[in-house]
């Protein structure tokens, strides 16, 4: 039996550099769906099927008994998943993304996300004689209107974060189209979706942030504190016009009205 629960957003601390300075509210559609598996991503395919990426199994249906759609990838830890046209999904991990065919289970294409700021190798110092730089993105999204893949990596020098950006790719093209600085986000988004053309919703910790990639400006924010542990994935179900929020540590999926 469904219910409607109004949740009021809590304003962020003041500061012009902080994303999502204008809070918004949403409606929760039903009780959270409890999960019996460890999921790192959630998506809805072009046929309206809700899917989860389970860290120990691979791509499975969100509804029990979680039927297997695609097995786990060897030697590649998937951080997030997003449905693409043509019965394909995109997955993201450390240093690279892959586009997979759900029919064959094979990789259609790959892309390495190395932001423009990556530059040359860092200069060795007495304190850091062998410095290394790596990238990690924990979210991937697809904008159907733009035909673009979005990723949000953070660059690390050894274990220290030094840069945060939003990258945009075309399907089948391993070279990035654009990089935008996102230092204001102060972390790596656990989930990301494109709500409408150039309008992106990112989930970091227990908050949602709205971002316009065309104007490179932050919009509204929403605080889910007390409702979940940490956002590990976001998806839009167009058949119900709802936002699915995966709480990975809490093993549950929240279903909210699409903001």
GIHUCOR-V364744 format. One record per backbone hydrogen bond with DSSP energy under -1.0 kcal/mol. NH is the residue of the N-H (numbers start at 1). CO is the residue of the C=O. Records with the same first field share a line. If there is no record, write none. Layout:
NH: CO ; CO
This chain:
5: 28
7: 26
18: 15
22: 219
24: 221
26: 7
28: 5
29: 255
33: 253
35: 251
40: 53
43: 51
45: 49
48: 45
51: 43
52: 60
53: 41
54: 58
55: 38
57: 54
58: 54
59: 70
60: 52
61: 67
62: 50
66: 63
69: 59
70: 59
72: 57
79: 92
82: 90
84: 88
88: 84
89: 100
90: 82
91: 98
92: 80
93: 96
97: 111
98: 91
99: 109
100: 89
101: 106
102: 87
105: 101
108: 99
109: 99
111: 97
118: 115
125: 128
134: 156
136: 154
141: 150
143: 148
147: 143
148: 143
149: 169
150: 141
151: 167
154: 136
155: 163
156: 134
157: 160
158: 132
160: 157
162: 155
163: 155
165: 153
166: 180
167: 151
168: 178
169: 149
173: 170
177: 168
178: 168
180: 166
182: 164
185: 182
190: 203
191: 203
193: 201
195: 199
196: 199
199: 196
200: 211
201: 193
202: 209
203: 191
204: 207
207: 204
208: 222
209: 202
210: 220
211: 200
212: 217
213: 198
216: 212
217: 212
219: 210
221: 22
222: 208
224: 206
227: 224
231: 205
232: 246
235: 244
237: 242
241: 237
242: 237
243: 256
244: 235
245: 254
246: 233
247: 252
251: 248
252: 247
253: 33
254: 245
256: 243
257: 27
258: 241
